[in-house]
């Protein structure tokens, strides 16, 4: 094998290792974000919202959020964001 071929193969191998490392790092970051409880796009919150959305009126129309549901329970004197009697 000529030295030139060796260095080409070495460069290709280094590029392949670098590509795999970058892809793995991005995949790990994406996975971390998907299970981060502070991220409102995490899979658990979105899953609860999707199930609640279908159960509340039978349609997947974005009419339910877990946060809104908890707020409604904690504020029974409010109706549609307005205090009753106003
Ligand atoms: Ca719905």
PDB file of the backbone (N, CA, C, O) and the ligand in Angstrom, with CONECT records:
HET     CA  A 101       1
ATOM      1  N   UNK A   1       0.856  -1.182   0.000  1.00  0.00           N
ATOM      2  CA  UNK A   1       0.000   0.000   0.000  1.00  0.00           C
ATOM      3  C   UNK A   1       0.891   1.230   0.000  1.00  0.00           C
ATOM      4  O   UNK A   1       1.848   1.334   0.767  1.00  0.00           O
ATOM      5  N   UNK A   2       0.550   2.148  -0.875  1.00  0.00           N
ATOM      6  CA  UNK A   2       1.315   3.386  -0.937  1.00  0.00           C
ATOM      7  C   UNK A   2       0.961   4.261   0.260  1.00  0.00           C
ATOM      8  O   UNK A   2      -0.120   4.144   0.838  1.00  0.00           O
ATOM      9  N   UNK A   3       1.874   5.122   0.613  1.00  0.00           N
ATOM     10  CA  UNK A   3       1.618   6.050   1.723  1.00  0.00           C
ATOM     11  C   UNK A   3       0.397   6.918   1.445  1.00  0.00           C
ATOM     12  O   UNK A   3      -0.387   7.219   2.345  1.00  0.00           O
ATOM     13  N   UNK A   4       0.251   7.316   0.181  1.00  0.00           N
ATOM     14  CA  UNK A   4      -0.889   8.175  -0.182  1.00  0.00           C
ATOM     15  C   UNK A   4      -2.214   7.452   0.101  1.00  0.00           C
ATOM     16  O   UNK A   4      -3.146   8.052   0.635  1.00  0.00           O
ATOM     17  N   UNK A   5      -2.293   6.180  -0.253  1.00  0.00           N
ATOM     18  CA  UNK A   5      -3.510   5.408   0.008  1.00  0.00           C
ATOM     19  C   UNK A   5      -3.752   5.249   1.503  1.00  0.00           C
ATOM     20  O   UNK A   5      -4.884   5.344   1.977  1.00  0.00           O
ATOM     21  N   UNK A   6      -2.675   5.007   2.234  1.00  0.00           N
ATOM     22  CA  UNK A   6      -2.810   4.872   3.682  1.00  0.00           C
ATOM     23  C   UNK A   6      -3.404   6.136   4.300  1.00  0.00           C
ATOM     24  O   UNK A   6      -4.297   6.055   5.143  1.00  0.00           O
ATOM     25  N   UNK A   7      -2.911   7.301   3.884  1.00  0.00           N
ATOM     26  CA  UNK A   7      -3.398   8.550   4.470  1.00  0.00           C
ATOM     27  C   UNK A   7      -4.839   8.847   4.049  1.00  0.00           C
ATOM     28  O   UNK A   7      -5.607   9.418   4.824  1.00  0.00           O
ATOM     29  N   UNK A   8      -5.205   8.462   2.826  1.00  0.00           N
ATOM     30  CA  UNK A   8      -6.600   8.620   2.392  1.00  0.00           C
ATOM     31  C   UNK A   8      -7.516   7.737   3.244  1.00  0.00           C
ATOM     32  O   UNK A   8      -8.561   8.186   3.714  1.00  0.00           O
ATOM     33  N   UNK A   9      -7.114   6.483   3.436  1.00  0.00           N
ATOM     34  CA  UNK A   9      -7.914   5.583   4.275  1.00  0.00           C
ATOM     35  C   UNK A   9      -7.963   6.064   5.724  1.00  0.00           C
ATOM     36  O   UNK A   9      -8.999   5.968   6.381  1.00  0.00           O
ATOM     37  N   UNK A  10      -6.853   6.574   6.210  1.00  0.00           N
ATOM     38  CA  UNK A  10      -6.813   7.104   7.567  1.00  0.00           C
ATOM     39  C   UNK A  10      -7.772   8.284   7.701  1.00  0.00           C
ATOM     40  O   UNK A  10      -8.487   8.396   8.697  1.00  0.00           O
ATOM     41  N   UNK A  11      -7.787   9.167   6.697  1.00  0.00           N
ATOM     42  CA  UNK A  11      -8.700  10.318   6.732  1.00  0.00           C
ATOM     43  C   UNK A  11     -10.155   9.890   6.670  1.00  0.00           C
ATOM     44  O   UNK A  11     -10.998  10.420   7.393  1.00  0.00           O
ATOM     45  N   UNK A  12     -10.449   8.916   5.790  1.00  0.00           N
ATOM     46  CA  UNK A  12     -11.822   8.419   5.696  1.00  0.00           C
ATOM     47  C   UNK A  12     -12.260   7.758   7.005  1.00  0.00           C
ATOM     48  O   UNK A  12     -13.396   7.928   7.449  1.00  0.00           O
ATOM     49  N   UNK A  13     -11.359   7.015   7.603  1.00  0.00           N
ATOM     50  CA  UNK A  13     -11.679   6.372   8.885  1.00  0.00           C
ATOM     51  C   UNK A  13     -11.910   7.400   9.977  1.00  0.00           C
ATOM     52  O   UNK A  13     -12.833   7.260  10.779  1.00  0.00           O
ATOM     53  N   UNK A  14     -11.079   8.432  10.013  1.00  0.00           N
ATOM     54  CA  UNK A  14     -11.263   9.484  11.022  1.00  0.00           C
ATOM     55  C   UNK A  14     -12.587  10.204  10.799  1.00  0.00           C
ATOM     56  O   UNK A  14     -13.286  10.535  11.757  1.00  0.00           O
ATOM     57  N   UNK A  15     -12.935  10.448   9.531  1.00  0.00           N
ATOM     58  CA  UNK A  15     -14.212  11.102   9.234  1.00  0.00           C
ATOM     59  C   UNK A  15     -15.387  10.221   9.675  1.00  0.00           C
ATOM     60  O   UNK A  15     -16.370  10.715  10.228  1.00  0.00           O
ATOM     61  N   UNK A  16     -15.274   8.917   9.424  1.00  0.00           N
ATOM     62  CA  UNK A  16     -16.350   8.003   9.827  1.00  0.00           C
ATOM     63  C   UNK A  16     -16.505   7.997  11.344  1.00  0.00           C
ATOM     64  O   UNK A  16     -17.629   8.036  11.844  1.00  0.00           O
ATOM     65  N   UNK A  17     -15.420   7.950  12.071  1.00  0.00           N
ATOM     66  CA  UNK A  17     -15.485   7.960  13.537  1.00  0.00           C
ATOM     67  C   UNK A  17     -16.091   9.272  14.022  1.00  0.00           C
ATOM     68  O   UNK A  17     -16.938   9.279  14.915  1.00  0.00           O
ATOM     69  N   UNK A  18     -15.653  10.379  13.431  1.00  0.00           N
ATOM     70  CA  UNK A  18     -16.186  11.693  13.820  1.00  0.00           C
ATOM     71  C   UNK A  18     -17.696  11.759  13.533  1.00  0.00           C
ATOM     72  O   UNK A  18     -18.459  12.261  14.357  1.00  0.00           O
ATOM     73  N   UNK A  19     -18.126  11.256  12.372  1.00  0.00           N
ATOM     74  CA  UNK A  19     -19.552  11.284  12.010  1.00  0.00           C
ATOM     75  C   UNK A  19     -20.392  10.481  12.996  1.00  0.00           C
ATOM     76  O   UNK A  19     -21.465  10.918  13.411  1.00  0.00           O
ATOM     77  N   UNK A  20     -19.900   9.316  13.362  1.00  0.00           N
ATOM     78  CA  UNK A  20     -20.630   8.484  14.321  1.00  0.00           C
ATOM     79  C   UNK A  20     -20.700   9.175  15.678  1.00  0.00           C
ATOM     80  O   UNK A  20     -21.739   9.149  16.337  1.00  0.00           O
ATOM     81  N   UNK A  21     -19.604   9.789  16.094  1.00  0.00           N
ATOM     82  CA  UNK A  21     -19.583  10.470  17.387  1.00  0.00           C
ATOM     83  C   UNK A  21     -20.553  11.644  17.400  1.00  0.00           C
ATOM     84  O   UNK A  21     -21.266  11.838  18.384  1.00  0.00           O
ATOM     85  N   UNK A  22     -20.593  12.427  16.331  1.00  0.00           N
ATOM     86  CA  UNK A  22     -21.506  13.572  16.259  1.00  0.00           C
ATOM     87  C   UNK A  22     -22.951  13.090  16.255  1.00  0.00           C
ATOM     88  O   UNK A  22     -23.793  13.662  16.947  1.00  0.00           O
ATOM     89  N   UNK A  23     -23.247  12.048  15.488  1.00  0.00           N
ATOM     90  CA  UNK A  23     -24.608  11.508  15.434  1.00  0.00           C
ATOM     91  C   UNK A  23     -25.043  10.971  16.795  1.00  0.00           C
ATOM     92  O   UNK A  23     -26.178  11.186  17.220  1.00  0.00           O
ATOM     93  N   UNK A  24     -24.151  10.283  17.462  1.00  0.00           N
ATOM     94  CA  UNK A  24     -24.483   9.726  18.773  1.00  0.00           C
ATOM     95  C   UNK A  24     -24.725  10.844  19.788  1.00  0.00           C
ATOM     96  O   UNK A  24     -25.629  10.747  20.619  1.00  0.00           O
ATOM     97  N   UNK A  25     -23.923  11.896  19.722  1.00  0.00           N
ATOM     98  CA  UNK A  25     -24.089  13.016  20.644  1.00  0.00           C
ATOM     99  C   UNK A  25     -25.436  13.703  20.405  1.00  0.00           C
ATOM    100  O   UNK A  25     -26.135  14.044  21.360  1.00  0.00           O
ATOM    101  N   UNK A  26     -25.802  13.906  19.141  1.00  0.00           N
ATOM    102  CA  UNK A  26     -27.088  14.535  18.820  1.00  0.00           C
ATOM    103  C   UNK A  26     -28.244  13.640  19.264  1.00  0.00           C
ATOM    104  O   UNK A  26     -29.225  14.129  19.826  1.00  0.00           O
ATOM    105  N   UNK A  27     -28.137  12.346  19.018  1.00  0.00           N
ATOM    106  CA  UNK A  27     -29.203  11.426  19.431  1.00  0.00           C
ATOM    107  C   UNK A  27     -29.366  11.448  20.947  1.00  0.00           C
ATOM    108  O   UNK A  27     -30.488  11.424  21.452  1.00  0.00           O
ATOM    109  N   UNK A  28     -28.256  11.494  21.669  1.00  0.00           N
ATOM    110  CA  UNK A  28     -28.329  11.536  23.130  1.00  0.00           C
ATOM    111  C   UNK A  28     -28.965  12.841  23.601  1.00  0.00           C
ATOM    112  O   UNK A  28     -29.758  12.845  24.543  1.00  0.00           O
ATOM    113  N   UNK A  29     -28.617  13.945  22.944  1.00  0.00           N
ATOM    114  CA  UNK A  29     -29.208  15.240  23.311  1.00  0.00           C
ATOM    115  C   UNK A  29     -30.703  15.255  23.022  1.00  0.00           C
ATOM    116  O   UNK A  29     -31.485  15.742  23.839  1.00  0.00           O
ATOM    117  N   UNK A  30     -31.110  14.726  21.865  1.00  0.00           N
ATOM    118  CA  UNK A  30     -32.536  14.666  21.513  1.00  0.00           C
ATOM    119  C   UNK A  30     -33.301  13.798  22.504  1.00  0.00           C
ATOM    120  O   UNK A  30     -34.401  14.153  22.928  1.00  0.00           O
ATOM    121  N   UNK A  31     -32.719  12.663  22.871  1.00  0.00           N
ATOM    122  CA  UNK A  31     -33.372  11.777  23.832  1.00  0.00           C
ATOM    123  C   UNK A  31     -33.485  12.467  25.188  1.00  0.00           C
ATOM    124  O   UNK A  31     -34.521  12.390  25.849  1.00  0.00           O
ATOM    125  N   UNK A  32     -32.417  13.139  25.594  1.00  0.00           N
ATOM    126  CA  UNK A  32     -32.433  13.853  26.873  1.00  0.00           C
ATOM    127  C   UNK A  32     -33.512  14.922  26.902  1.00  0.00           C
ATOM    128  O   UNK A  32     -34.197  15.086  27.912  1.00  0.00           O
ATOM    129  N   UNK A  33     -33.670  15.649  25.802  1.00  0.00           N
ATOM    130  CA  UNK A  33     -34.702  16.691  25.732  1.00  0.00           C
ATOM    131  C   UNK A  33     -36.093  16.075  25.758  1.00  0.00           C
ATOM    132  O   UNK A  33     -37.022  16.661  26.313  1.00  0.00           O
ATOM    133  N   UNK A  34     -36.241  14.888  25.157  1.00  0.00           N
ATOM    134  CA  UNK A  34     -37.576  14.283  25.084  1.00  0.00           C
ATOM    135  C   UNK A  34     -38.053  13.764  26.431  1.00  0.00           C
ATOM    136  O   UNK A  34     -39.255  13.580  26.624  1.00  0.00           O
ATOM    137  N   UNK A  35     -37.135  13.521  27.375  1.00  0.00           N
ATOM    138  CA  UNK A  35     -37.555  13.043  28.697  1.00  0.00           C
ATOM    139  C   UNK A  35     -37.300  14.074  29.787  1.00  0.00           C
ATOM    140  O   UNK A  35     -37.519  13.792  30.965  1.00  0.00           O
ATOM    141  N   UNK A  36     -36.838  15.271  29.410  1.00  0.00           N
ATOM    142  CA  UNK A  36     -36.576  16.327  30.381  1.00  0.00           C
ATOM    143  C   UNK A  36     -37.910  16.828  30.944  1.00  0.00           C
ATOM    144  O   UNK A  36     -38.732  17.327  30.175  1.00  0.00           O
ATOM    145  N   UNK A  37     -38.157  16.716  32.257  1.00  0.00           N
ATOM    146  CA  UNK A  37     -39.442  17.146  32.798  1.00  0.00           C
ATOM    147  C   UNK A  37     -39.680  18.645  32.662  1.00  0.00           C
ATOM    148  O   UNK A  37     -40.828  19.086  32.699  1.00  0.00           O
ATOM    149  N   UNK A  38     -38.628  19.433  32.507  1.00  0.00           N
ATOM    150  CA  UNK A  38     -38.810  20.883  32.349  1.00  0.00           C
ATOM    151  C   UNK A  38     -39.135  21.273  30.912  1.00  0.00           C
ATOM    152  O   UNK A  38     -39.487  22.421  30.643  1.00  0.00           O
ATOM    153  N   UNK A  39     -39.020  20.335  30.002  1.00  0.00           N
ATOM    154  CA  UNK A  39     -39.298  20.598  28.592  1.00  0.00           C
ATOM    155  C   UNK A  39     -40.772  20.309  28.315  1.00  0.00           C
ATOM    156  O   UNK A  39     -41.230  19.187  28.530  1.00  0.00           O
ATOM    157  N   UNK A  40     -41.512  21.300  27.845  1.00  0.00           N
ATOM    158  CA  UNK A  40     -42.944  21.087  27.592  1.00  0.00           C
ATOM    159  C   UNK A  40     -43.195  20.203  26.381  1.00  0.00           C
ATOM    160  O   UNK A  40     -44.337  19.819  26.129  1.00  0.00           O
ATOM    161  N   UNK A  41     -42.156  19.874  25.630  1.00  0.00           N
ATOM    162  CA  UNK A  41     -42.296  18.960  24.504  1.00  0.00           C
ATOM    163  C   UNK A  41     -41.880  17.541  24.870  1.00  0.00           C
ATOM    164  O   UNK A  41     -41.697  16.706  23.984  1.00  0.00           O
ATOM    165  N   UNK A  42     -41.726  17.251  26.176  1.00  0.00           N
ATOM    166  CA  UNK A  42     -41.283  15.902  26.537  1.00  0.00           C
ATOM    167  C   UNK A  42     -42.382  14.886  26.222  1.00  0.00           C
ATOM    168  O   UNK A  42     -43.561  15.232  26.147  1.00  0.00           O
ATOM    169  N   UNK A  43     -41.986  13.653  26.043  1.00  0.00           N
ATOM    170  CA  UNK A  43     -42.903  12.631  25.547  1.00  0.00           C
ATOM    171  C   UNK A  43     -44.017  12.312  26.544  1.00  0.00           C
ATOM    172  O   UNK A  43     -45.115  11.928  26.140  1.00  0.00           O
ATOM    173  N   UNK A  44     -43.747  12.468  27.832  1.00  0.00           N
ATOM    174  CA  UNK A  44     -44.755  12.147  28.833  1.00  0.00           C
ATOM    175  C   UNK A  44     -45.873  13.186  28.828  1.00  0.00           C
ATOM    176  O   UNK A  44     -47.055  12.841  28.821  1.00  0.00           O
ATOM    177  N   UNK A  45     -45.486  14.464  28.833  1.00  0.00           N
ATOM    178  CA  UNK A  45     -46.474  15.546  28.817  1.00  0.00           C
ATOM    179  C   UNK A  45     -47.290  15.499  27.530  1.00  0.00           C
ATOM    180  O   UNK A  45     -48.513  15.634  27.565  1.00  0.00           O
ATOM    181  N   UNK A  46     -46.620  15.310  26.398  1.00  0.00           N
ATOM    182  CA  UNK A  46     -47.342  15.224  25.128  1.00  0.00           C
ATOM    183  C   UNK A  46     -48.250  14.008  25.084  1.00  0.00           C
ATOM    184  O   UNK A  46     -49.340  14.072  24.514  1.00  0.00           O
ATOM    185  N   UNK A  47     -47.818  12.897  25.678  1.00  0.00           N
ATOM    186  CA  UNK A  47     -48.649  11.700  25.706  1.00  0.00           C
ATOM    187  C   UNK A  47     -49.901  11.899  26.541  1.00  0.00           C
ATOM    188  O   UNK A  47     -50.994  11.508  26.132  1.00  0.00           O
ATOM    189  N   UNK A  48     -49.747  12.506  27.710  1.00  0.00           N
ATOM    190  CA  UNK A  48     -50.905  12.788  28.568  1.00  0.00           C
ATOM    191  C   UNK A  48     -51.848  13.751  27.861  1.00  0.00           C
ATOM    192  O   UNK A  48     -53.065  13.568  27.892  1.00  0.00           O
ATOM    193  N   UNK A  49     -51.290  14.776  27.225  1.00  0.00           N
ATOM    194  CA  UNK A  49     -52.137  15.739  26.512  1.00  0.00           C
ATOM    195  C   UNK A  49     -52.884  15.080  25.356  1.00  0.00           C
ATOM    196  O   UNK A  49     -54.054  15.383  25.124  1.00  0.00           O
ATOM    197  N   UNK A  50     -52.226  14.192  24.638  1.00  0.00           N
ATOM    198  CA  UNK A  50     -52.876  13.530  23.500  1.00  0.00           C
ATOM    199  C   UNK A  50     -54.024  12.641  23.980  1.00  0.00           C
ATOM    200  O   UNK A  50     -55.093  12.615  23.372  1.00  0.00           O
ATOM    201  N   UNK A  51     -53.793  11.910  25.083  1.00  0.00           N
ATOM    202  CA  UNK A  51     -54.850  11.043  25.617  1.00  0.00           C
ATOM    203  C   UNK A  51     -55.997  11.886  26.163  1.00  0.00           C
ATOM    204  O   UNK A  51     -57.163  11.612  25.877  1.00  0.00           O
ATOM    205  N   UNK A  52     -55.670  12.913  26.949  1.00  0.00           N
ATOM    206  CA  UNK A  52     -56.716  13.784  27.496  1.00  0.00           C
ATOM    207  C   UNK A  52     -57.484  14.501  26.402  1.00  0.00           C
ATOM    208  O   UNK A  52     -58.693  14.701  26.524  1.00  0.00           O
ATOM    209  N   UNK A  53     -56.801  14.889  25.338  1.00  0.00           N
ATOM    210  CA  UNK A  53     -57.455  15.576  24.223  1.00  0.00           C
ATOM    211  C   UNK A  53     -58.492  14.678  23.576  1.00  0.00           C
ATOM    212  O   UNK A  53     -59.581  15.133  23.228  1.00  0.00           O
ATOM    213  N   UNK A  54     -58.164  13.419  23.415  1.00  0.00           N
ATOM    214  CA  UNK A  54     -59.123  12.490  22.802  1.00  0.00           C
ATOM    215  C   UNK A  54     -60.253  12.149  23.768  1.00  0.00           C
ATOM    216  O   UNK A  54     -61.401  12.002  23.347  1.00  0.00           O
ATOM    217  N   UNK A  55     -59.942  12.023  25.059  1.00  0.00           N
ATOM    218  CA  UNK A  55     -60.965  11.642  26.028  1.00  0.00           C
ATOM    219  C   UNK A  55     -61.936  12.784  26.336  1.00  0.00           C
ATOM    220  O   UNK A  55     -63.088  12.520  26.682  1.00  0.00           O
ATOM    221  N   UNK A  56     -61.510  14.036  26.221  1.00  0.00           N
ATOM    222  CA  UNK A  56     -62.401  15.119  26.659  1.00  0.00           C
ATOM    223  C   UNK A  56     -63.586  15.329  25.724  1.00  0.00           C
ATOM    224  O   UNK A  56     -64.678  15.655  26.189  1.00  0.00           O
ATOM    225  N   UNK A  57     -63.400  15.151  24.423  1.00  0.00           N
ATOM    226  CA  UNK A  57     -64.535  15.325  23.511  1.00  0.00           C
ATOM    227  C   UNK A  57     -64.495  14.350  22.334  1.00  0.00           C
ATOM    228  O   UNK A  57     -65.244  14.507  21.370  1.00  0.00           O
ATOM    229  N   UNK A  58     -63.623  13.346  22.412  1.00  0.00           N
ATOM    230  CA  UNK A  58     -63.563  12.333  21.360  1.00  0.00           C
ATOM    231  C   UNK A  58     -62.823  12.761  20.119  1.00  0.00           C
ATOM    232  O   UNK A  58     -62.775  12.011  19.143  1.00  0.00           O
ATOM    233  N   UNK A  59     -62.235  13.961  20.127  1.00  0.00           N
ATOM    234  CA  UNK A  59     -61.530  14.444  18.945  1.00  0.00           C
ATOM    235  C   UNK A  59     -60.109  14.870  19.319  1.00  0.00           C
ATOM    236  O   UNK A  59     -59.863  15.366  20.418  1.00  0.00           O
ATOM    237  N   UNK A  60     -59.190  14.667  18.392  1.00  0.00           N
ATOM    238  CA  UNK A  60     -57.807  15.116  18.586  1.00  0.00           C
ATOM    239  C   UNK A  60     -57.676  16.515  18.007  1.00  0.00           C
ATOM    240  O   UNK A  60     -57.160  16.699  16.905  1.00  0.00           O
ATOM    241  N   UNK A  61     -58.152  17.503  18.766  1.00  0.00           N
ATOM    242  CA  UNK A  61     -58.170  18.877  18.254  1.00  0.00           C
ATOM    243  C   UNK A  61     -57.400  19.856  19.135  1.00  0.00           C
ATOM    244  O   UNK A  61     -57.551  21.069  18.988  1.00  0.00           O
ATOM    245  N   UNK A  62     -56.579  19.345  20.046  1.00  0.00           N
ATOM    246  CA  UNK A  62     -55.761  20.220  20.880  1.00  0.00           C
ATOM    247  C   UNK A  62     -56.559  20.959  21.945  1.00  0.00           C
ATOM    248  O   UNK A  62     -56.152  22.035  22.383  1.00  0.00           O
ATOM    249  N   UNK A  63     -57.695  20.397  22.371  1.00  0.00           N
ATOM    250  CA  UNK A  63     -58.566  21.087  23.318  1.00  0.00           C
ATOM    251  C   UNK A  63     -58.220  20.790  24.776  1.00  0.00           C
ATOM    252  O   UNK A  63     -58.910  21.268  25.676  1.00  0.00           O
ATOM    253  N   UNK A  64     -57.170  20.015  25.025  1.00  0.00           N
ATOM    254  CA  UNK A  64     -56.842  19.624  26.392  1.00  0.00           C
ATOM    255  C   UNK A  64     -55.347  19.759  26.617  1.00  0.00           C
ATOM    256  O   UNK A  64     -54.547  19.387  25.759  1.00  0.00           O
ATOM    257  N   UNK A  65     -54.967  20.298  27.784  1.00  0.00           N
ATOM    258  CA  UNK A  65     -53.583  20.230  28.252  1.00  0.00           C
ATOM    259  C   UNK A  65     -53.624  19.858  29.721  1.00  0.00           C
ATOM    260  O   UNK A  65     -54.552  20.228  30.439  1.00  0.00           O
ATOM    261  N   UNK A  66     -52.631  19.136  30.157  1.00  0.00           N
ATOM    262  CA  UNK A  66     -52.556  18.740  31.557  1.00  0.00           C
ATOM    263  C   UNK A  66     -52.495  19.983  32.446  1.00  0.00           C
ATOM    264  O   UNK A  66     -53.163  20.045  33.479  1.00  0.00           O
ATOM    265  N   UNK A  67     -51.692  20.972  32.043  1.00  0.00           N
ATOM    266  CA  UNK A  67     -51.578  22.201  32.834  1.00  0.00           C
ATOM    267  C   UNK A  67     -52.909  22.930  32.958  1.00  0.00           C
ATOM    268  O   UNK A  67     -53.255  23.416  34.034  1.00  0.00           O
ATOM    269  N   UNK A  68     -53.653  23.008  31.865  1.00  0.00           N
ATOM    270  CA  UNK A  68     -54.961  23.662  31.895  1.00  0.00           C
ATOM    271  C   UNK A  68     -55.946  22.907  32.756  1.00  0.00           C
ATOM    272  O   UNK A  68     -56.749  23.509  33.469  1.00  0.00           O
ATOM    273  N   UNK A  69     -55.886  21.594  32.694  1.00  0.00           N
ATOM    274  CA  UNK A  69     -56.779  20.749  33.493  1.00  0.00           C
ATOM    275  C   UNK A  69     -56.494  20.943  34.984  1.00  0.00           C
ATOM    276  O   UNK A  69     -57.422  21.091  35.780  1.00  0.00           O
ATOM    277  N   UNK A  70     -55.208  20.944  35.363  1.00  0.00           N
ATOM    278  CA  UNK A  70     -54.846  21.164  36.764  1.00  0.00           C
ATOM    279  C   UNK A  70     -55.294  22.557  37.204  1.00  0.00           C
ATOM    280  O   UNK A  70     -55.806  22.719  38.311  1.00  0.00           O
ATOM    281  N   UNK A  71     -55.107  23.553  36.354  1.00  0.00           N
ATOM    282  CA  UNK A  71     -55.519  24.920  36.695  1.00  0.00           C
ATOM    283  C   UNK A  71     -57.031  24.974  36.919  1.00  0.00           C
ATOM    284  O   UNK A  71     -57.495  25.616  37.861  1.00  0.00           O
ATOM    285  N   UNK A  72     -57.790  24.314  36.071  1.00  0.00           N
ATOM    286  CA  UNK A  72     -59.244  24.297  36.216  1.00  0.00           C
ATOM    287  C   UNK A  72     -59.662  23.655  37.539  1.00  0.00           C
ATOM    288  O   UNK A  72     -60.597  24.118  38.192  1.00  0.00           O
ATOM    289  N   UNK A  73     -58.964  22.589  37.929  1.00  0.00           N
ATOM    290  CA  UNK A  73     -59.292  21.928  39.196  1.00  0.00           C
ATOM    291  C   UNK A  73     -58.950  22.834  40.380  1.00  0.00           C
ATOM    292  O   UNK A  73     -59.689  22.887  41.363  1.00  0.00           O
ATOM    293  N   UNK A  74     -57.827  23.543  40.275  1.00  0.00           N
ATOM    294  CA  UNK A  74     -57.381  24.396  41.365  1.00  0.00           C
ATOM    295  C   UNK A  74     -58.186  25.708  41.445  1.00  0.00           C
ATOM    296  O   UNK A  74     -58.146  26.393  42.468  1.00  0.00           O
ATOM    297  N   UNK A  75     -58.904  26.055  40.387  1.00  0.00           N
ATOM    298  CA  UNK A  75     -59.658  27.309  40.346  1.00  0.00           C
ATOM    299  C   UNK A  75     -61.096  27.050  39.895  1.00  0.00           C
ATOM    300  O   UNK A  75     -61.487  27.459  38.802  1.00  0.00           O
ATOM    301  N   UNK A  76     -61.890  26.364  40.742  1.00  0.00           N
ATOM    302  CA  UNK A  76     -63.258  26.028  40.328  1.00  0.00           C
ATOM    303  C   UNK A  76     -64.152  27.262  40.198  1.00  0.00           C
ATOM    304  O   UNK A  76     -65.202  27.198  39.559  1.00  0.00           O
ATOM    305  N   UNK A  77     -63.745  28.386  40.800  1.00  0.00           N
ATOM    306  CA  UNK A  77     -64.575  29.586  40.719  1.00  0.00           C
ATOM    307  C   UNK A  77     -64.392  30.329  39.392  1.00  0.00           C
ATOM    308  O   UNK A  77     -65.079  31.319  39.139  1.00  0.00           O
ATOM    309  N   UNK A  78     -63.471  29.859  38.545  1.00  0.00           N
ATOM    310  CA  UNK A  78     -63.237  30.470  37.238  1.00  0.00           C
ATOM    311  C   UNK A  78     -63.884  29.623  36.157  1.00  0.00           C
ATOM    312  O   UNK A  78     -63.891  28.396  36.252  1.00  0.00           O
ATOM    313  N   UNK A  79     -64.421  30.256  35.141  1.00  0.00           N
ATOM    314  CA  UNK A  79     -65.010  29.552  34.006  1.00  0.00           C
ATOM    315  C   UNK A  79     -64.478  30.201  32.735  1.00  0.00           C
ATOM    316  O   UNK A  79     -64.709  31.386  32.497  1.00  0.00           O
ATOM    317  N   UNK A  80     -63.761  29.423  31.913  1.00  0.00           N
ATOM    318  CA  UNK A  80     -63.179  29.910  30.656  1.00  0.00           C
ATOM    319  C   UNK A  80     -62.261  31.114  30.880  1.00  0.00           C
ATOM    320  O   UNK A  80     -62.261  32.052  30.082  1.00  0.00           O
ATOM    321  N   UNK A  81     -61.482  31.088  31.963  1.00  0.00           N
ATOM    322  CA  UNK A  81     -60.505  32.135  32.230  1.00  0.00           C
ATOM    323  C   UNK A  81     -61.088  33.394  32.840  1.00  0.00           C
ATOM    324  O   UNK A  81     -60.382  34.394  32.973  1.00  0.00           O
ATOM    325  N   UNK A  82     -62.369  33.371  33.217  1.00  0.00           N
ATOM    326  CA  UNK A  82     -63.022  34.547  33.784  1.00  0.00           C
ATOM    327  C   UNK A  82     -63.625  34.145  35.131  1.00  0.00           C
ATOM    328  O   UNK A  82     -64.271  33.102  35.232  1.00  0.00           O
ATOM    329  N   UNK A  83     -63.415  34.979  36.182  1.00  0.00           N
ATOM    330  CA  UNK A  83     -64.024  34.646  37.461  1.00  0.00           C
ATOM    331  C   UNK A  83     -65.553  34.690  37.344  1.00  0.00           C
ATOM    332  O   UNK A  83     -66.130  35.555  36.685  1.00  0.00           O
ATOM    333  N   UNK A  84     -66.177  33.718  38.013  1.00  0.00           N
ATOM    334  CA  UNK A  84     -67.637  33.703  37.963  1.00  0.00           C
ATOM    335  C   UNK A  84     -68.208  34.984  38.575  1.00  0.00           C
ATOM    336  O   UNK A  84     -67.657  35.530  39.531  1.00  0.00           O
ATOM    337  N   UNK A  85     -69.306  35.446  38.016  1.00  0.00           N
ATOM    338  CA  UNK A  85     -69.952  36.675  38.514  1.00  0.00           C
ATOM    339  C   UNK A  85     -69.436  37.917  37.841  1.00  0.00           C
ATOM    340  O   UNK A  85     -69.828  39.017  38.230  1.00  0.00           O
ATOM    341  N   UNK A  86     -68.565  37.800  36.837  1.00  0.00           N
ATOM    342  CA  UNK A  86     -68.052  38.997  36.142  1.00  0.00           C
ATOM    343  C   UNK A  86     -68.396  38.955  34.683  1.00  0.00           C
ATOM    344  O   UNK A  86     -68.048  39.873  33.940  1.00  0.00           O
TER     345      UNK A  86
HETATM  346 CA    CA A 101     -60.250  17.186  22.103  1.00  0.00          CA
END
